């Protein structure tokens, strides 16, 4: 009898223990699910307000300066003022040499970057600094604003802490000299002190063109041309007009050696913090700004040759084939320059020019 009683007591205790454990498990799982739901909700609902300071070296009349104004209008409207944009043009916050570092450190939220500056940190990007890399605007934008661009921008973000968001067209770069000296072949640039931005990739391009590259900051270039510190400079025609370089130069040679772009770029840590919803709205604002910038510069290039002639500049068509052959040889024969290049990607991009 005692044995039976002891058995039933133990059995009852075991059943009670199992019920207790079984009852706790769903409660614990439910709590976990609630916590996960709350975490996801918190992650998606970012109601923090942001101010994006956008630094650029461009002057007020440049299309890519006006593009920032479009970006500002679109983004502030789509976020109902949650994100505001401050435009700082003409190198007001940082000069060309310090702007990228400021962006990487998070001292400024956004800035324009471009391949020659980023190549100093990500050597493989130097491939996109090569003269005559792109045939024309359509070739360039199909690469940068397509799948290849996405992969390149992702690599830059992971290695530098700044994320390019697209590519804006500045125009094709041309040779612009102080003297009335037509430049038709690389031989015509021999001994010419050609201003270039102060980065290894830019300076190599100047050498590859046949010139004696001289580093001068963009904000100091007008004075350098007017005083004869340099013999000339290279920039897209819209920049030559907007920065008024035509006032202190006498000749323009159409070389089309770089299909030039700037990349609106954001600090990566901030980008991640802002989350998917705001990121999508930023991309939408970038697309609207790119459309205005590209269309403005494409139209300007159609009109500016005649404008420069009326301003007294001699405008000549360079021997593009001679320049292209000479410049590409300088790059492809320099193993130090090309050692970091993805040659399969290089060849793929070159093939796209024929499509």
LOTI-523012 format. One record per residue (C-alpha): residue in one letter; y, z, x. Coordinates in steps of 0.02 Angstrom, whole numbers, plus 50000, padded with zeros to 5 digits. Layout:
! LOTI-523012
AYZX;...
***
This chain:
! LOTI-523012
X500005000050000;X501195004750138;X500744988750230;X501144978350076;X502794987450052;X503264984750233;X502804966350218;X503924963950065;X505364973150148;X505254961950303;X505074946450195;X506614951150092;X507604954250252;X507114937450325;X507594928250165;X509264937150161;X509594932550342;X509194914250310;X510314913750157;X511724921650255;X511544909250398;X511364894650280;X512924899950185;X513944901350343;X513534884150410;X514384873950273;X515884885550278;X516034883150466;X515834864250450;X517114863950311;X518334873550419;X518054861250562;X518344846350447;X519954854150383;X520544857150560;X520144839050609;X521054832450455;X522564843150494;X522544837050675;X522454818950622;X523844821350495;X524904829750626;X524554815550749;X525054802050624;X526574810350549;X527804810550693;X529484815250618;X530334819150783;X531984810250812;X532174799350967;X533644792151062;X533214777351173;X534484774251310;X534294755951360;X534954751651534;X535314733751587;X536254724751725;X536744710851605;X538534707951550;X539124709051367;X539054690351332;X537284687951398;X536014683651265;X534854697451325;X536274710051306;X536544704151128;X534654705051103;X534734723751132;X536014724850992;X534784715750878;X533394727450937;X534504742350898;X534944736250722;X533144731950678;X532384747950745;X533654759950674;X533494751650503;X531584751350501;X531454769550555;X532854775750440;X533774782450590;X532294791950662;X532504781350818;X534244777150883;X534654765651028;X536074767351153;X536554751451248;X537194753451427;X537594736251499;X538354729951663;X537404742551769;X538394756951693;X536954769451709;X535954762951858;X536124748751982;X534774735652002;X533944744752146;X533734761452056;X533454756451874;X531564754551881;X531324771151969;X532404779651837;X531314771851702;X529724777751788;X530394795351803;X530924795651622;X532774797551664;X533094782551552;X531984777751406;X532094758751414;X532684745151533;X532384726951572;X531114723851710;X530424707751782;X528994702251896;X529934703052064;X530374721452038;X528684726651970;X527764717352108;X528384730152232;X527274742852143;X525894731752072;X525594718452206;X524564707152093;X526124704251987;X526874694852135;X525914679752071;X527194678351931;X528634678052055;X528074661652133;X529244646952119;X528674633551997;X527364645151921;X527834638751749;X528214621051694;X529434625151554;X529894637551418;X528384633851308;X527204636251455;X528014652751503;X528084660651331;X526294655551288;X525724665451440;X526844680851434;X526904682651245;X525064678851222;X523404686751269;X523694685051457;X525344694351441;X524524708451344;X523254711051484;X524584710251620;X525724722451528;X524294734551500;X523874734351685;X525694737651730;X525774752151606;X524224760351680;X524814758551860;X526684761951846;X526994772751693;X528124759651613;X527594747251480;X528324729651459;X528424725051275;X528664706251289;X529614692751384;X531364686451342;X531934669451405;X533454669351519;X533414650751562;X532844640651712;X533594646151878;X534694633751970;X535574633252140;X537444636652129;X538494634952288;X540264639752338;X540534622852423;X540364605852343;X538694603052429;X537374594752321;X535634601752350;X534274588952318;X532864594552434;X532374610652525;X533114603252684;X534834604252603;X534684623152594;X534374625552779;X535564638952846;X536294642352674;X536594660952642;X535874661752468;X536114677952374;X534494685452308;X534114702252227;X533544715252354;X531654715152333;X530314707452445;X529744695352309;X531494688752278;X531854687052464;X530224677752492;X530704665552355;X532364662252443;X531444658252605;X530184647452512;X531634637352440;X532224633752618;X533734645452619;X534284660852715;X534114674152578;X535434687852577;X535214703252466;X536704707152355;X536714717552195;X537094707552038;X538614718351998;X539344713852169;X538934695352165;X540544688252094;X541534696452234;X540274690952365;X540464672852309;X542364673652302;X542504681152477;X541204669752557;X540004684052596;X538664672252532;X538644653252517;X537864653052346;X536704660752220;X535334656052099;X535324660551915;X535014652351746;X536484642251680;X536884654551538;X537084668351669;X538184657251778;X539324654951629;X539314672751560;X539584680851730;X540934667651767;X540144662351931;X540764644751896;X542524651251934;X542074654152117;X540814640052149;X540934621052158;X539194613952140;X537634616352034;X535944608752077;X534634607751941;X533064614052028;X532184623451885;X531274633652017;X530984648751906;X530764649251717;X531644665851713;X531274680651600;X531664698851576;X530454711051500;X531074724951384;X530114739851452;X529864757651393;X529304773551480;X527424774951449;X527364793751420;X528684792051286;X527784777051212;X526174786951190;X527114801751116;X527964790950985;X526294785850910;X525624770250822;X526844769550676;X528414769650782;X527594758450911;X527294745250778;X529114746050724;X529694744450904;X528634728750926;X529394721550767;X531154724950832;X530714717251002;X530074701450916;X531704699650818;X532724702150977;X531674689751075;X531944676250944;X533834678050957;X533834678751147;X532684663851171;X533524652651043;X535254656851110;X534804652351289;X533844636651243;X535354630251147;X536554635451287;X535574625651418;X535794609851314;X537684611751319;X538114619551486;X537924604851604;X539404596451519;X540364612951518;X540164615151706;X540694597251737;X542264600251636;X542594615751741;X542584604851898;X540824608251965;X539784594352037;X538104594351946;X536624585352026;X534784583351984;X533714589752128;X532074581852180;X530964593552079;X529354586352151;X529944589152330;X530484606952292;X528914611052194;X527744604852330;X528704613652468;X528884630252376;X527084631452316;X526464627652492;X527474642352558;X526614653952435;X524844647352443;X524854646852633;X525424664952645;X523824675252636;X524784691652638;X525684686252480;X524174679152388;X522854691952440;X523184702152282;X523244687152165;X521914683452035;X521654665352083;X520564661751932;X521994667551822;X523244657651927;X522224641751902;X522024645451717;X523904646951697;X524204630851793;X522974621751680;X523894628251526;X525434618351582;X524514602451537;X524034607951361;
***
